[in-house]
Amino acid sequence: MLDLIKTSFGCEERDVRGYSPLTLAFIGDGVYDLVIRTLVVERANRPPNELHRLTSAYVKAETQAKMIVALKEELTEEEAGVFRRGRNASPATTAKNASRADYHKATGFEALMGYLYLTGRSERMLELIRRGLERIDNKPELGTGGESTGD
């Protein structure tokens, strides 16, 4: 999809490594949200308020923080570096319903998702999301289709 967007709108090639971690987190937040929304909708046709409730449970900072902690050992050195840059960034806002630590971890998680997306590594991004959901998810409505690894 990234290539299609770039081609359709005539976007120039850019070195993503020069992007600020908060810029990566900005796009990562949107991409991760789209993945989760897609999973929620694909699981069942439900009323919009239920779709929103299910999606919100997975896109909140606390859940993202749990996912990155569960995935930390699987990250490559490059991915871990992107996560650290995002985690250590100083966002201008704070989370409404999350601890400061969870908010920073979630920002790092989103930065990593944005980096993988913008570098054309969507398969790796989806693999990490899937594994993260498997490790934290006990809700069959979404992540693993009901199969939890129990890690």
C-alpha positions in Angstrom: 0.0 0.0 0.0 2.9 2.4 0.8 4.2 2.1 -2.8 0.8 2.7 -4.2 0.4 5.8 -2.1 3.8 7.1 -3.0 3.2 6.5 -6.7 -0.4 7.9 -6.7 0.7 11.1 -5.1 4.1 11.5 -6.5 6.0 11.4 -3.2 9.7 11.7 -3.3 12.0 9.1 -1.8 13.2 10.1 1.6 15.7 8.6 4.1 13.4 7.5 6.9 16.3 7.2 9.3 16.4 11.0 9.4 12.8 11.3 10.6 12.2 12.3 14.3 11.0 9.5 16.5 7.8 11.4 17.1 7.2 11.6 13.3 7.7 7.8 13.1 5.3 7.4 16.1 2.7 9.6 14.3 2.5 7.4 11.2 3.0 4.3 13.3 0.0 5.1 15.4 -2.2 5.4 12.3 -0.9 2.2 10.7 -1.2 0.2 13.9 -4.8 1.6 14.3 -5.6 0.5 10.8 -4.3 -3.0 11.4 -6.4 -3.3 14.6 -9.5 -1.9 13.0 -9.1 -4.3 10.1 -8.8 -7.2 12.5 -11.9 -6.1 14.5 -14.0 -5.7 11.3 -12.8 -9.0 9.8 -13.8 -10.9 13.0 -17.4 -9.9 12.8 -19.9 -7.3 11.5 -20.8 -5.5 14.7 -22.4 -2.2 15.7 -20.0 0.8 15.4 -19.9 1.4 19.2 -18.8 -2.3 19.8 -16.2 -1.9 17.0 -14.9 1.2 18.7 -14.8 -0.5 22.1 -12.8 -3.5 20.8 -10.4 -1.3 18.9 -9.8 1.0 21.8 -8.8 -1.9 24.0 -5.9 -2.6 21.6 -4.7 0.8 20.6 -4.4 2.3 24.1 -1.0 3.0 25.5 -1.2 0.3 28.2 -1.8 -2.5 25.6 1.0 -1.2 23.3 3.4 -1.1 26.2 2.5 -4.7 27.1 3.1 -5.7 23.5 6.5 -4.1 23.2 7.7 -5.6 26.5 6.5 -9.0 25.3 8.4 -8.5 22.0 11.6 -6.9 23.2 13.7 -10.1 23.0 12.6 -10.6 19.4 13.7 -7.2 18.1 16.7 -6.9 15.9 19.4 -4.4 17.0 18.1 -1.9 14.5 14.4 -2.3 15.7 15.5 -2.0 19.3 17.3 1.2 18.5 14.2 2.7 16.8 12.1 1.7 19.8 14.5 3.3 22.3 14.6 6.5 20.2 10.8 6.6 20.3 10.6 5.7 24.0 13.1 8.4 24.9 11.4 11.1 22.8 9.7 14.0 24.7 6.2 14.2 23.4 4.4 17.5 23.8 1.3 15.7 25.1 0.7 13.1 27.8 -1.7 10.2 27.8 -5.0 10.7 29.4 -5.4 7.1 30.7 -1.9 5.7 30.9 1.1 5.9 33.2 4.0 8.0 32.0 6.1 4.8 31.6 3.4 3.1 29.5 3.0 6.2 27.4 6.7 6.3 26.6 6.8 2.6 25.8 3.8 3.0 23.6 5.4 5.9 21.8 8.5 3.7 21.2 6.2 0.9 19.9 4.4 3.3 17.5 7.8 4.7 16.3 8.9 1.1 15.5 5.6 0.4 13.6 6.0 3.7 11.7 9.7 2.9 10.8 8.8 -0.6 9.6 5.9 0.7 7.5 7.9 3.5 6.0 10.9 1.3 5.2 8.6 -1.1 3.3 8.8 -3.8 5.9 5.1 -4.3 6.5 5.4 -8.1 6.7 7.8 -7.7 9.7 5.5 -5.1 11.2 2.5 -7.5 10.9 4.6 -10.4 12.3 5.5 -8.3 15.4 1.9 -7.2 15.9 0.6 -10.8 15.5 3.2 -12.1 18.0 2.5 -9.3 20.4 -1.2 -10.0 20.3 -0.6 -13.7 20.8 1.4 -13.0 23.9 -0.9 -10.5 25.6 -4.3 -11.5 24.2 -6.9 -13.6 25.9 -9.8 -12.1 24.0 -10.8 -14.3 21.0 -12.5 -11.4 19.4 -9.3 -10.2 17.9 -5.7 -11.0 18.1 -5.2 -14.7 17.6 -8.5 -16.0 16.7 -8.9 -17.5 20.1 -5.6 -19.3 20.2 -3.5 -17.9 23.0 0.1 -19.0 23.6 -0.2 -18.1 27.3 3.3 -16.7 27.4 
